[in-house]
Amino acid sequence: MFYVSVIKSKTDKEFYIGSTNDLKRRMKEPNSGLVFSTKFRRPFALVYYEASKENMMPDTERKT
């Protein structure tokens, strides 16, 4: 299963869109501080996700 998700920083109120095959990991990584680009914007909340059997994001927009 693939997921497109929107997470929101509770610090700076910015939204981040990404795709993953593991939604729990998608929330765990930015909230743990392991991702440099989001490290100082923690905590994050999941505001939307959509599930599909196929990856829905084009290659140029795909993030892990």
N, C-alpha and C positions, 0 to 999 in steps of 0.2 A: 504494500500500500504506500502511496506517495501522498505527501501533504504540502499544501501551500499555506504558509502561516504569516500572520501579522503580529508582531510583538511591539509593545510600547514601553519606552523607558519611563519609569516613575520619577526619574531625576530631571531630565530635560524635556520630557513629553514628546520625544521624537518616535516615529514609527519605523520599523524595520521589516521588510518583506523577504521571505526566503522559502526555499523548498527543502524537504528532507524526507527520508524514509523512516525516521524515528522521531516522533513528535516530543517524547519525553527528553531525549538528548537535545533537541532544538531549544528547549527551555533551560535545561541544566547547564549547558556550556556558557551562554552569556551571563547567567546569574552566578556562576562560580568564579568569574573573573579570568578564565583561561583564554578568552578571546580579546586580544589587545584593543581592537577597534571599539569594543563595547565595554571594556573593563571599568571605565570611570563613569559609565552611564547606568550602572546597576541601581536598583533591581528592575527587572522586566516582568511584564504581565502579558499573557497571551490574550489578545483581544479578538482574534478571528482565526479559524483554520477551515480548510476544505480538503476533503479526502478524495482520492481517485486511484484507480488501478494503474494509471499511466501518469508519468511526470508531465505536468501541465505548463511548466515555465520553459520558455525558449532557452537554448544554450547560452545566449549572451546575457541572460538575466539570472541564470542559475547560481545559487549560493549554497554552501553546505554548512 
